[in-house]
């Protein structure tokens, strides 16, 4: 007589298979790097037994996981123990892992991950102002992620937080890489800066925004030639365009 599994056992097998897959995905193998040591490659572990992110489309799944990576206390401790140079490299490196080596998507995910505003206030002529949400995080999760973001991005002597410059850098890199054009990326970036000045509540453009944009364009174009390039290769190296 053939023995069959009881019906109640099927959901258990399903949950175990998800847990096993999640465990495998969490075990990142650290590549050889002169920038990052093994400490930065800690596994991504969801707070629940079943990770809801696994059921999301690829873009949303990567966004959820990289924001969780930034909110992790281990990331914050490593940033404080080493420096922001490695932290910025680690953000892009983790994005590459989550996007399975797709550079364009990794740049987009990095841009989304470092947004330092929960919502964007817009001034619309004849209509007034309204707020556009930039993240699905609740207020406490957003504040935690923002606290963990690297503060020092640009290699100048200005003693100011560069957290808002991260989105300029990765966003410009995404535009330059996608268009394969410094001119187009610069033009689009200038339009954003003009729009920020005129239509964003509290928004203003400054020279250091432009510097971050220029560095980002160099990074994006550099990735087209060398897929192994990391942000620190551009951010902390002198360049004619960024000077």
C-alpha positions as CSV (number, residue, x, y, z in Angstrom):
1,X,0.0,0.0,0.0
2,X,1.5,3.3,-1.1
3,X,1.9,5.8,1.8
4,X,1.2,9.5,1.0
5,X,2.0,12.7,2.9
6,X,-0.8,14.3,4.8
7,X,-2.2,17.5,3.3
8,X,-1.2,19.6,6.3
9,X,2.5,18.8,5.5
10,X,2.5,20.6,2.2
11,X,2.4,24.2,3.7
12,X,5.3,23.2,5.9
13,X,7.4,22.0,3.0
14,X,6.6,25.2,1.1
15,X,7.7,27.4,4.1
16,X,10.9,25.3,4.5
17,X,11.7,25.7,0.8
18,X,11.4,29.5,1.1
19,X,13.5,29.6,4.2
20,X,16.2,27.4,2.5
21,X,16.2,29.7,-0.6
22,X,16.4,32.8,1.6
23,X,19.3,31.3,3.5
24,X,21.2,30.6,0.3
25,X,20.6,34.1,-1.0
26,X,21.8,35.6,2.2
27,X,25.2,33.9,2.0
28,X,27.2,36.4,-0.1
29,X,30.7,35.5,-1.1
30,X,33.1,38.4,-0.7
31,X,35.1,39.0,-3.8
32,X,38.7,40.1,-3.6
33,X,38.8,43.8,-3.2
34,X,41.4,46.3,-2.0
35,X,38.5,48.5,-0.8
36,X,36.1,46.2,1.1
37,X,36.9,43.5,3.6
38,X,34.7,40.5,4.5
39,X,33.0,42.5,7.3
40,X,30.9,44.4,4.8
41,X,29.4,41.3,3.3
42,X,27.2,40.4,6.2
43,X,24.0,38.4,5.2
44,X,20.7,40.1,4.7
45,X,18.3,38.5,7.2
46,X,14.6,39.5,7.3
47,X,12.9,40.1,10.6
48,X,10.2,37.5,9.9
49,X,10.5,33.8,9.1
50,X,9.3,34.4,5.5
51,X,10.8,37.4,3.8
52,X,8.0,39.4,2.1
53,X,10.6,41.0,-0.2
54,X,11.1,37.7,-2.0
55,X,7.6,38.0,-3.5
56,X,8.1,41.5,-4.9
57,X,9.2,42.3,-8.5
58,X,13.0,42.4,-8.9
59,X,13.3,46.2,-8.7
60,X,11.2,46.5,-5.6
61,X,12.9,43.5,-4.1
62,X,16.3,45.0,-4.6
63,X,15.1,48.4,-3.2
64,X,13.7,46.8,-0.1
65,X,16.8,44.8,0.6
66,X,19.4,47.5,0.1
67,X,17.4,49.9,2.3
68,X,17.4,47.1,4.9
69,X,21.1,46.8,4.5
70,X,21.6,50.5,5.2
71,X,19.4,50.4,8.2
72,X,21.3,47.5,9.7
73,X,23.3,48.4,12.8
74,X,26.2,46.4,11.3
75,X,26.5,48.9,8.4
76,X,26.4,51.8,10.8
77,X,29.1,50.3,13.0
78,X,31.3,49.5,10.0
79,X,30.9,53.1,8.7
80,X,32.0,54.4,12.0
81,X,34.9,51.9,12.4
82,X,36.3,52.5,9.0
83,X,35.3,55.5,7.0
84,X,32.7,56.9,4.6
85,X,34.9,56.1,1.7
86,X,34.3,52.4,2.2
87,X,30.7,52.9,3.1
88,X,29.9,54.5,-0.3
89,X,31.7,51.7,-2.1
90,X,29.7,49.2,0.0
91,X,26.4,50.7,-1.1
92,X,27.1,50.3,-4.7
93,X,28.8,46.9,-4.2
94,X,25.7,45.6,-2.4
95,X,23.4,47.0,-5.1
96,X,25.4,45.1,-7.8
97,X,24.9,41.9,-5.8
98,X,21.2,42.5,-5.5
99,X,20.9,43.3,-9.2
100,X,23.0,40.3,-10.2
101,X,25.7,42.4,-11.8
102,X,23.4,44.7,-13.8
103,X,25.2,48.0,-13.5
104,X,22.4,50.2,-14.8
105,X,20.0,48.8,-12.3
106,X,22.6,48.9,-9.5
107,X,23.0,52.7,-10.1
108,X,19.3,53.2,-10.1
109,X,18.9,51.2,-6.9
110,X,21.8,53.1,-5.3
111,X,20.1,56.4,-6.1
112,X,16.8,55.3,-4.6
113,X,18.6,53.9,-1.5
114,X,20.3,57.1,-0.6
115,X,17.4,59.5,-0.9
116,X,17.6,61.7,2.1
117,X,14.0,63.0,2.0
118,X,10.9,61.0,2.8
119,X,8.8,63.2,0.6
120,X,9.3,66.0,-1.9
121,X,7.4,69.2,-1.6
122,X,6.6,70.8,-5.0
123,X,5.4,74.3,-5.8
124,X,3.0,74.2,-8.7
125,X,1.9,77.6,-10.2
126,X,-1.9,78.2,-10.0
127,X,-2.3,75.0,-8.0
128,X,-0.2,75.4,-4.9
129,X,2.0,72.9,-3.2
130,X,1.7,69.2,-2.7
131,X,4.0,66.5,-1.4
132,X,5.3,63.6,-3.5
133,X,6.3,60.5,-1.4
134,X,9.9,59.2,-2.2
135,X,9.8,56.1,-0.1
136,X,7.4,53.6,1.3
137,X,9.3,53.4,4.7
138,X,7.5,54.6,7.8
139,X,9.0,57.6,9.5
140,X,11.1,55.6,12.0
141,X,12.7,53.4,9.4
142,X,13.4,56.3,7.1
143,X,15.1,58.3,9.9
144,X,17.2,55.2,10.8
145,X,18.4,54.8,7.2
146,X,19.1,58.5,6.9
147,X,21.1,58.4,10.1
148,X,23.3,55.6,8.7
149,X,24.0,57.2,5.4
150,X,27.7,58.3,4.8
151,X,28.3,62.0,5.7
152,X,31.5,62.6,3.8
153,X,31.3,62.3,0.0
154,X,33.3,65.0,-1.6
155,X,37.1,65.4,-1.2
156,X,37.0,69.1,-0.4
157,X,37.6,70.7,3.0
158,X,34.0,71.8,3.6
159,X,32.8,70.6,7.0
160,X,29.2,69.8,6.0
161,X,27.1,66.7,5.7
162,X,27.1,65.3,2.2
163,X,24.1,63.0,2.7
164,X,22.1,65.0,0.2
165,X,24.9,64.8,-2.3
166,X,24.8,61.0,-2.5
167,X,21.6,61.1,-4.6
168,X,23.2,63.7,-6.9
169,X,26.2,61.4,-7.4
170,X,24.4,58.1,-8.1
171,X,21.6,59.8,-10.0
172,X,24.1,61.5,-12.4
173,X,26.0,58.3,-12.8
174,X,22.8,56.5,-13.8
175,X,22.0,59.1,-16.4
176,X,25.5,59.1,-17.8
177,X,25.7,55.3,-17.9
178,X,22.2,55.0,-19.5
179,X,22.7,57.7,-22.1
180,X,26.4,57.0,-22.7
181,X,26.8,60.8,-23.0
182,X,28.3,63.3,-20.6
183,X,26.5,66.2,-22.5
184,X,23.0,64.6,-22.2
185,X,23.5,63.7,-18.6
186,X,24.8,67.2,-17.7
187,X,21.8,68.8,-19.5
188,X,19.3,66.6,-17.7
189,X,21.1,67.2,-14.4
190,X,21.0,71.0,-15.0
191,X,17.2,70.8,-15.7
192,X,16.8,69.0,-12.4
193,X,18.9,71.7,-10.6
194,X,16.8,74.4,-12.2
195,X,13.6,72.6,-11.3
196,X,14.8,72.2,-7.7
197,X,15.5,75.9,-7.4
198,X,12.1,76.9,-8.8
199,X,9.6,74.2,-8.0
200,X,10.9,72.4,-4.9
201,X,9.9,73.7,-1.4
202,X,13.1,74.6,0.4
203,X,15.2,73.5,-2.6
204,X,18.3,75.3,-3.8
205,X,21.2,74.4,-6.0
206,X,24.8,75.0,-4.9
207,X,28.3,74.5,-6.2
208,X,28.7,71.3,-4.3
209,X,25.6,69.8,-5.9
210,X,27.2,70.5,-9.3
211,X,30.5,68.9,-8.1
212,X,28.6,65.8,-7.0
213,X,26.8,65.7,-10.4
214,X,30.1,66.0,-12.2
215,X,31.7,63.3,-10.2
216,X,28.7,61.1,-10.8
217,X,28.9,61.6,-14.6
218,X,32.5,60.6,-14.5
219,X,31.7,57.5,-12.5
220,X,28.8,56.4,-14.9
221,X,31.0,56.9,-18.0
222,X,33.9,55.2,-16.4
223,X,31.8,52.1,-15.7
224,X,31.2,51.8,-19.4
225,X,34.9,51.3,-19.9
226,X,35.7,49.5,-16.6
227,X,32.9,47.5,-14.9
228,X,35.0,47.0,-11.8
229,X,35.1,50.7,-11.1
230,X,34.0,51.8,-7.6
231,X,32.8,55.2,-6.4
232,X,36.0,55.9,-4.5
233,X,38.0,55.7,-7.7
234,X,36.2,58.9,-8.8
235,X,35.1,60.6,-5.6
236,X,38.5,60.9,-4.1
237,X,40.6,61.3,-7.2
238,X,41.2,64.7,-8.8
239,X,39.4,65.4,-12.1
240,X,39.5,68.3,-14.5
241,X,35.7,68.4,-15.0
242,X,34.9,68.4,-11.3
243,X,37.5,71.0,-10.3
